[in-house]
Amino acid sequence: MTSSELARENLSLKVKRRVKSMLGPWGIFFEGFLRHPVMVGSIIPSSRFTVIKMLSRVRWDECRLFVEYGPGVGTFCRPVLDRLRRDGQLIVIDTNPLFIDYLRQTISDSRFTAVLGSAADVEDIVRAHGHDHADYVLSGLPFSTLPDGVGPAIAAATHRVLRPGGAFLVYQFTARARDFMARHFTRIDSGFEWLNIMPSFLFWGWKDDAA
Ligand SMILES: C[S@@+](CC[C@H](N)C(=O)[O-])C[C@H]1O[C@@H](n2cnc3c(N)ncnc32)[C@H](O)[C@@H]1O
């Protein structure tokens, strides 16, 4: 490589770094999307309107373990930690190492654990962290673009890991996730949030007390 090519490459690296730091978490999210567009499924994190509406049905006083699938850059993590009881725990699971590294570097709360892995392994992950079940599971996964079989497997594992009375909270740009949920959850409440890029379907699947 000639010295002028080297100088050009250094400049381009510097510009990329500068743009990323100006964009903050949005820059990291966009980079995660560029690396794995199908797995991330969105170029921009959820809006605060989606966060507030989605979390509004959680009974925080009864929540000891909250699990989140696909936290990305942590749009939901801080609001969950703000509401979570002092002896509660938040475990987030993401397949993208860029996001997990970012979360570990930016969130220092003893109740928070970021796991690099798949939501399909939620039962092992919950057990490995000393719990028998989760009270709530939140999903930002792009169900409609996950590889064949993964969505149904995640919905089944989530139903098994939840305690009776607990809930599976799902937001997505399409209503497809509801089909996966409906195989296991008999009571599903629905909502919609326009103030999000793209507008989102919201679902709360409740695990029967008798289950
Ligand atoms: C649309 S983004 C959600 C971002 C974030 N929750 C928000 O509201 O802005 C989807 C996330 O799911 C993650 N993901 C995709 N497949 C997964 C899987 N099988 N298990 C865990 N995370 C997964 C992606 O890496 C990405 O972070």
Ligand as a Chemical Component Dictionary entry (heavy atoms), coordinates in Angstrom:
data_LIG
# 
_chem_comp.id                   LIG 
_chem_comp.type                 NON-POLYMER 
_chem_comp.pdbx_formal_charge   0 
_chem_comp.three_letter_code    LIG 
# 
loop_
_chem_comp_atom.comp_id 
_chem_comp_atom.atom_id 
_chem_comp_atom.alt_atom_id 
_chem_comp_atom.type_symbol 
_chem_comp_atom.charge 
_chem_comp_atom.model_Cartn_x 
_chem_comp_atom.model_Cartn_y 
_chem_comp_atom.model_Cartn_z 
_chem_comp_atom.pdbx_ordinal 
LIG C1  C1  C 0  -35.234 -4.752  15.921 1  
LIG S1  S1  S 1  -33.781 -5.072  16.880 2  
LIG C2  C2  C 0  -34.464 -4.592  18.471 3  
LIG C3  C3  C 0  -33.734 -3.441  19.062 4  
LIG C4  C4  C 0  -34.183 -2.888  20.406 5  
LIG N1  N1  N 0  -34.830 -3.824  21.261 6  
LIG C5  C5  C 0  -35.050 -1.652  20.246 7  
LIG O1  O1  O 0  -36.180 -1.640  20.686 8  
LIG O2  O2  O -1 -34.583 -0.659  19.697 9  
LIG C6  C6  C 0  -33.718 -6.846  16.969 10 
LIG C7  C7  C 0  -32.596 -7.420  17.850 11 
LIG O3  O3  O 0  -32.763 -8.835  17.935 12 
LIG C8  C8  C 0  -31.465 -9.452  17.945 13 
LIG N2  N2  N 0  -31.660 -10.883 17.610 14 
LIG C9  C9  C 0  -31.983 -11.438 16.402 15 
LIG N3  N3  N 0  -32.135 -12.770 16.531 16 
LIG C10 C10 C 0  -31.947 -13.082 17.854 17 
LIG C11 C11 C 0  -32.017 -14.291 18.626 18 
LIG N4  N4  N 0  -32.304 -15.478 18.065 19 
LIG N5  N5  N 0  -31.789 -14.208 19.962 20 
LIG C12 C12 C 0  -31.491 -13.018 20.556 21 
LIG N6  N6  N 0  -31.406 -11.846 19.878 22 
LIG C13 C13 C 0  -31.628 -11.874 18.547 23 
LIG C14 C14 C 0  -30.683 -8.605  16.968 24 
LIG O4  O4  O 0  -29.297 -8.756  17.120 25 
LIG C15 C15 C 0  -31.180 -7.199  17.347 26 
LIG O5  O5  O 0  -30.429 -6.654  18.393 27 
# 
loop_
_chem_comp_bond.comp_id 
_chem_comp_bond.atom_id_1 
_chem_comp_bond.atom_id_2 
_chem_comp_bond.value_order 
_chem_comp_bond.pdbx_ordinal 
LIG C1  S1  SING 1  
LIG S1  C2  SING 2  
LIG S1  C6  SING 3  
LIG C2  C3  SING 4  
LIG C3  C4  SING 5  
LIG C4  N1  SING 6  
LIG C4  C5  SING 7  
LIG C5  O1  DOUB 8  
LIG C5  O2  SING 9  
LIG C6  C7  SING 10 
LIG C7  O3  SING 11 
LIG C7  C15 SING 12 
LIG O3  C8  SING 13 
LIG C8  N2  SING 14 
LIG C8  C14 SING 15 
LIG N2  C9  SING 16 
LIG N2  C13 SING 17 
LIG C9  N3  DOUB 18 
LIG N3  C10 SING 19 
LIG C10 C11 SING 20 
LIG C10 C13 DOUB 21 
LIG C11 N4  SING 22 
LIG C11 N5  DOUB 23 
LIG N5  C12 SING 24 
LIG C12 N6  DOUB 25 
LIG N6  C13 SING 26 
LIG C14 O4  SING 27 
LIG C14 C15 SING 28 
LIG C15 O5  SING 29 
# 
